[in-house]
């Protein structure tokens, strides 16, 4: 079964092709109202730990190591349950993982997308 999972910034306007819209950041994004976000869910339990997020600081040079450490975190029970919830949503139809990161291509949302679609690096 093929799943349709895309990654977008929460600051971008919703698109008709978004399907379910899920914020995967631990912190609520600055300057975005709940109405404007048009979320179906806020899955903060799937986000990286505060320690990992602070270490990474969205440094492109650290992305590969961040992704490796994050995948390890996703094995713990709390993260695994949240990831299973995202898998179930992805199985139902299009899913858009939203992040406030300036570069969504090096965010936790991208790592999640790779895991949900089987495109893990």
N, CA, C and O of each residue as an XYZ file, in Angstrom:
484
protein
N       0.836     -1.180      0.000
C       0.000      0.000      0.000
C       0.886      1.251      0.000
O       1.828      1.346      0.787
N       0.590      2.187     -0.865
C       1.325      3.432     -0.938
C       0.637      4.475     -0.073
O      -0.584      4.623     -0.119
N       1.423      5.196      0.715
C       0.854      6.263      1.525
C       1.314      7.602      0.971
O       2.424      7.734      0.455
N       0.443      8.585      1.089
C       0.724      9.931      0.604
C       0.968     10.829      1.812
O       0.030     11.256      2.485
N       2.240     11.107      2.075
C       2.617     11.947      3.211
C       3.500     13.067      2.686
O       4.525     12.826      2.048
N       3.085     14.289      2.965
C       3.910     15.422      2.563
C       4.288     16.247      3.791
O       3.666     16.146      4.848
N       5.317     17.056      3.619
C       5.806     17.930      4.678
C       5.647     19.372      4.209
O       6.018     19.717      3.087
N       5.096     20.201      5.077
C       4.924     21.616      4.750
C       5.166     22.444      5.999
O       5.121     21.942      7.122
N       5.422     23.711      5.778
C       5.550     24.648      6.893
C       4.160     25.078      7.333
O       3.270     25.270      6.504
N       3.977     25.228      8.629
C       2.667     25.623      9.144
C       2.324     27.050      8.716
O       1.155     27.436      8.738
N       3.321     27.828      8.332
C       3.092     29.207      7.914
C       2.551     29.305      6.487
O       2.092     30.366      6.063
N       2.608     28.188      5.745
C       2.047     28.159      4.390
C       0.538     27.983      4.471
O       0.032     27.321      5.377
N      -0.173     28.575      3.528
C      -1.628     28.430      3.497
C      -2.010     26.976      3.238
O      -1.335     26.291      2.470
N      -3.082     26.496      3.866
C      -3.558     25.137      3.599
C      -3.888     24.954      2.118
O      -4.320     25.887      1.440
N      -3.675     23.735      1.636
C      -3.969     23.373      0.244
C      -5.061     22.312      0.229
O      -5.185     21.533      1.173
N      -5.856     22.279     -0.846
C      -6.902     21.249     -0.933
C      -6.350     19.820     -0.910
O      -7.065     18.889     -0.540
N      -5.080     19.641     -1.305
C      -4.480     18.303     -1.352
C      -3.834     17.885     -0.030
O      -3.242     16.809      0.050
N      -3.938     18.720      1.005
C      -3.278     18.418      2.280
C      -3.819     17.173      2.972
O      -3.070     16.483      3.664
N      -5.076     16.879      2.804
C      -5.658     15.779      3.580
C      -5.665     16.156      5.045
O      -5.953     17.301      5.393
N      -5.350     15.200      5.911
C      -5.256     15.486      7.354
C      -4.008     16.323      7.597
O      -2.933     16.024      7.075
N      -4.163     17.375      8.394
C      -3.058     18.281      8.715
C      -2.672     18.096     10.178
O      -3.482     18.315     11.079
N      -1.410     17.684     10.404
C      -0.953     17.376     11.754
C       0.347     18.124     12.052
O       1.343     17.971     11.344
N       0.320     18.930     13.106
C       1.523     19.603     13.576
C       2.358     18.598     14.355
O       1.843     17.930     15.252
N       3.651     18.480     14.021
C       4.508     17.493     14.682
C       5.619     18.148     15.511
O       6.580     17.481     15.893
N       5.489     19.445     15.788
C       6.434     20.154     16.654
C       5.966     20.044     18.103
O       4.767     19.947     18.366
N       6.909     20.060     19.037
C       6.565     20.019     20.461
C       6.017     21.365     20.932
O       5.148     21.416     21.802
N       6.526     22.451     20.356
C       6.116     23.795     20.755
C       5.156     24.387     19.736
O       5.297     24.159     18.534
N       4.176     25.152     20.220
C       3.237     25.809     19.311
C       3.994     26.894     18.548
O       4.757     27.648     19.153
N       3.798     26.988     17.229
C       4.530     27.971     16.416
C       4.113     29.413     16.712
O       2.937     29.705     16.930
N       5.084     30.286     16.714
C       4.829     31.700     16.969
C       4.019     32.315     15.840
O       4.216     32.006     14.665
N       3.097     33.200     16.232
C       2.364     33.987     15.256
C       1.279     33.255     14.492
O       0.746     33.790     13.519
N       0.938     32.041     14.910
C      -0.097     31.258     14.220
C      -1.251     31.011     15.186
O      -1.056     30.480     16.279
N      -2.441     31.398     14.775
C      -3.610     31.104     15.599
C      -4.080     29.687     15.295
O      -3.781     29.138     14.235
N      -4.806     29.111     16.220
C      -5.338     27.758     15.990
C      -6.272     27.742     14.776
O      -6.326     26.758     14.038
N      -7.006     28.841     14.577
C      -7.916     28.920     13.427
C      -7.130     28.915     12.113
O      -7.474     28.188     11.181
N      -6.079     29.724     12.047
C      -5.298     29.819     10.810
C      -4.579     28.503     10.504
O      -4.401     28.146      9.340
N      -4.177     27.800     11.530
C      -3.438     26.547     11.343
C      -4.287     25.476     10.659
O      -3.766     24.644      9.916
N      -5.586     25.502     10.911
C      -6.500     24.500     10.340
C      -5.981     23.072     10.544
O      -5.855     22.295      9.598
N      -5.687     22.757     11.794
C      -5.136     21.441     12.135
C      -6.217     20.405     12.375
O      -7.313     20.718     12.842
N      -5.886     19.168     12.047
C      -6.711     18.038     12.446
C      -6.183     17.454     13.751
O      -6.928     16.834     14.511
N      -4.877     17.660     14.007
C      -4.287     17.124     15.223
C      -2.962     17.839     15.491
O      -2.325     18.362     14.577
N      -2.569     17.850     16.751
C      -1.249     18.331     17.154
C      -0.604     17.171     17.875
O      -0.949     16.879     19.021
N       0.323     16.508     17.221
C       0.943     15.296     17.740
C       2.312     15.634     18.352
O       3.353     15.268     17.807
N       2.290     16.333     19.486
C       3.555     16.776     20.080
C       4.337     15.623     20.697
O       5.542     15.748     20.911
N       3.676     14.499     20.988
C       4.386     13.350     21.569
C       5.317     12.658     20.576
O       6.154     11.849     20.976
N       5.183     12.966     19.294
C       6.068     12.367     18.301
C       7.300     13.246     18.056
O       8.238     12.824     17.379
N       7.298     14.454     18.599
C       8.401     15.397     18.374
C       9.677     14.936     19.083
O       9.613     14.179     20.052
N      10.822     15.390     18.602
C      12.083     15.044     19.266
C      12.111     15.592     20.692
O      11.421     16.561     21.012
N      12.910     14.963     21.534
C      13.064     15.435     22.907
C      13.631     16.858     22.894
O      14.261     17.279     21.924
N      13.401     17.573     23.963
C      13.930     18.930     24.083
C      15.452     18.916     23.964
O      16.037     19.784     23.316
N      16.093     17.926     24.591
C      17.547     17.827     24.537
C      18.039     17.661     23.105
O      18.982     18.334     22.691
N      17.406     16.768     22.346
C      17.816     16.533     20.961
C      17.540     17.764     20.101
O      18.364     18.150     19.271
N      16.390     18.368     20.305
C      16.028     19.558     19.522
C      17.037     20.683     19.748
O      17.468     21.338     18.799
N      17.414     20.904     21.022
C      18.378     21.968     21.327
C      19.763     21.638     20.777
O      20.446     22.523     20.261
N      20.185     20.382     20.878
C      21.486     19.990     20.328
C      21.520     20.226     18.827
O      22.496     20.760     18.301
N      20.473     19.838     18.149
C      20.416     19.934     16.687
C      20.377     21.384     16.209
O      21.140     21.763     15.321
N      19.501     22.188     16.785
C      19.356     23.610     16.438
C      19.222     23.833     14.926
O      19.613     24.885     14.421
N      18.686     22.877     14.223
C      18.473     22.934     12.770
C      19.733     23.293     11.988
O      19.685     24.032     11.004
N      20.860     22.755     12.449
C      22.136     22.928     11.763
C      22.189     21.883     10.646
O      22.232     20.685     10.928
N      22.186     22.321      9.375
C      22.186     21.358      8.266
C      23.313     20.322      8.348
O      23.142     19.181      7.918
N      24.451     20.718      8.895
C      25.576     19.791      9.005
C      25.291     18.656      9.990
O      25.932     17.608      9.921
N      24.341     18.851     10.904
C      24.010     17.839     11.908
C      22.785     17.004     11.528
O      22.393     16.117     12.286
N      22.174     17.267     10.370
C      20.898     16.608     10.055
C      20.998     15.088     10.048
O      20.138     14.418     10.619
N      22.015     14.535      9.423
C      22.127     13.076      9.340
C      22.206     12.444     10.733
O      21.546     11.441     11.002
N      23.017     13.037     11.613
C      23.125     12.517     12.982
C      21.834     12.765     13.758
O      21.401     11.916     14.536
N      21.226     13.920     13.548
C      19.931     14.207     14.180
C      18.914     13.142     13.784
O      18.223     12.596     14.644
N      18.816     12.844     12.490
C      17.843     11.859     12.010
C      18.093     10.494     12.640
O      17.147      9.797     13.006
N      19.366     10.109     12.769
C      19.701      8.819     13.382
C      19.252      8.797     14.849
O      18.615      7.843     15.296
N      19.589      9.853     15.588
C      19.214      9.913     17.010
C      17.694      9.984     17.178
O      17.135      9.379     18.093
N      17.047     10.710     16.310
C      15.587     10.855     16.388
C      14.900      9.521     16.132
O      13.949      9.169     16.830
N      15.372      8.776     15.135
C      14.788      7.452     14.866
C      14.926      6.543     16.089
O      14.036      5.743     16.379
N      16.043      6.671     16.800
C      16.242      5.897     18.030
C      15.218      6.313     19.079
O      14.628      5.463     19.746
N      15.006      7.624     19.227
C      14.001      8.110     20.182
C      12.611      7.588     19.851
O      11.818      7.309     20.750
N      12.316      7.458     18.574
C      10.981      7.020     18.151
C      10.682      5.575     18.550
O       9.541      5.125     18.441
N      11.701      4.849     19.011
C      11.498      3.472     19.484
C      10.962      3.414     20.908
O      10.415      2.390     21.319
N      11.112      4.520     21.684
C      10.630      4.463     23.059
C       9.101      4.451     23.055
O       8.484      4.946     22.112
N       8.479      3.888     24.106
C       7.024      3.666     24.088
C       6.161      4.903     23.793
O       5.215      4.818     23.010
N       6.476      6.040     24.408
C       5.656      7.236     24.189
C       5.725      7.698     22.731
O       4.703      7.988     22.109
N       6.952      7.760     22.199
C       7.117      8.156     20.805
C       6.509      7.113     19.861
O       5.869      7.463     18.870
N       6.710      5.845     20.174
C       6.218      4.769     19.303
C       4.692      4.805     19.186
O       4.145      4.564     18.110
N       4.013      5.103     20.280
C       2.552      5.189     20.253
C       2.101      6.353     19.358
O       1.155      6.215     18.582
N       2.776      7.485     19.472
C       2.444      8.651     18.644
C       2.733      8.369     17.169
O       1.965      8.772     16.295
N       3.839      7.678     16.894
C       4.176      7.319     15.516
C       3.136      6.355     14.944
O       2.769      6.464     13.774
N       2.666      5.427     15.749
C       1.621      4.497     15.305
C       0.343      5.253     14.952
O      -0.355      4.893     14.004
N       0.044      6.291     15.710
C      -1.120      7.124     15.418
C      -0.972      7.812     14.058
O      -1.929      7.886     13.287
N       0.231      8.314     13.769
C       0.483      8.940     12.455
C       0.383      7.905     11.334
O      -0.148      8.191     10.262
N       0.897      6.703     11.591
C       0.792      5.632     10.575
C      -0.673      5.341     10.241
O      -1.028      5.152      9.078
N      -1.509      5.308     11.263
C      -2.937      5.046     11.052
C      -3.571      6.164     10.228
O      -4.362      5.895      9.323
N      -3.232      7.407     10.532
C      -3.758      8.527      9.738
C      -3.296      8.445      8.294
O      -4.080      8.684      7.375
N      -2.023      8.108      8.086
C      -1.473      8.007      6.731
C      -2.163      6.896      5.939
O      -2.321      7.002      4.723
N      -2.570      5.836      6.626
C      -3.238      4.728      5.952
C      -4.648      5.112      5.491
O      -5.194      4.502      4.572
N      -5.231      6.126      6.135
C      -6.597      6.556      5.798
C      -6.662      7.452      4.564
O      -7.709      7.559      3.926
N      -5.545      8.096      4.229
C      -5.549      9.020      3.093
C      -4.414     10.017      3.202
O      -3.532      9.862      4.046
N      -4.426     11.046      2.355
C      -3.335     12.020      2.365
C      -3.109     12.614      3.759
O      -4.050     12.894      4.502
N      -1.828     12.793      4.083
C      -1.431     13.319      5.387
C      -0.367     14.375      5.165
O       0.596     14.154      4.431
N      -0.544     15.520      5.800
C       0.458     16.583      5.747
C       1.010     16.802      7.137
O       0.279     17.125      8.074
N       2.335     16.617      7.257
C       3.035     16.850      8.511
C       3.511     18.298      8.502
O       4.220     18.725      7.592
N       3.115     19.039      9.520
C       3.425     20.463      9.572
C       4.487     20.764     10.618
O       4.507     20.177     11.699
N       5.368     21.693     10.268
C       6.426     22.128     11.170
C       6.619     23.635     11.039
O       6.316     24.222     10.000
N       7.122     24.247     12.096
C       7.437     25.674     12.060
C       8.885     25.908     11.624
O       9.318     27.055     11.515
N       9.627     24.844     11.378
C      11.031     24.976     10.979
C      11.170     25.833      9.731
O      10.351     25.768      8.814
N      12.229     26.640      9.717
C      12.472     27.477      8.529
C      12.727     26.617      7.297
O      12.303     26.953      6.192
N      13.431     25.492      7.505
C      13.695     24.559      6.406
C      13.025     23.232      6.740
O      13.517     22.462      7.564
N      11.902     22.981      6.090
C      11.189     21.734      6.402
C      11.921     20.498      5.881
O      11.630     19.384      6.317
N      12.870     20.677      4.952
C      13.600     19.540      4.396
C      14.630     18.960      5.365
O      15.150     17.869      5.130
N      14.929     19.672      6.444
C      15.853     19.155      7.461
C      15.182     19.186      8.839
O      15.828     19.448      9.854
N      13.894     18.918      8.851
C      13.129     18.949     10.096
C      12.757     17.534     10.533
O      12.954     16.563      9.802
N      12.212     17.446     11.755
C      11.721     16.144     12.218
C      10.586     15.644     11.341
O      10.384     14.436     11.211
N       9.844     16.565     10.738
C       8.741     16.170      9.859
C       9.256     15.379      8.658
O       8.604     14.441      8.201
N      10.412     15.757      8.155
C      10.995     15.030      7.025
C      11.411     13.619      7.436
O      11.220     12.667      6.679
N      11.980     13.486      8.635
C      12.353     12.155      9.136
C      11.094     11.299      9.285
O      11.087     10.127      8.909
N      10.034     11.886      9.831
C       8.775     11.149      9.978
C       8.212     10.750      8.624
O       7.747      9.623      8.452
N       8.249     11.655      7.670
C       7.760     11.349      6.320
C       8.513     10.141      5.746
O       7.902      9.232      5.182
N       9.829     10.140      5.891
C      10.636      9.021      5.393
C      10.232      7.710      6.055
O      10.154      6.672      5.399
N       9.977      7.764      7.346
C       9.592      6.543      8.066
C       8.204      6.071      7.643
O       7.982      4.872      7.472
N       7.275      6.998      7.475
C       5.886      6.636      7.138
C       5.751      6.135      5.698
O       4.863      5.337      5.399
N       6.624      6.600      4.814
C       6.530      6.193      3.408
C       7.504      5.080      3.052
O       7.502      4.579      1.927
N       8.337      4.697      4.016
C       9.313      3.643      3.746
C      10.513      4.133      2.972
O      11.250      3.331      2.401
N      10.724      5.441      2.943
C      11.839      6.033      2.188
C      12.995      6.389      3.112
O      13.734      7.336      2.843
N      13.157      5.640      4.196
C      14.208      5.953      5.164
C      15.559      5.898      4.488
O      15.850      5.013      3.684
N      16.376      6.877      4.845
C      17.725      6.945      4.283
C      18.672      6.053      5.037
O      19.855      5.983      4.702
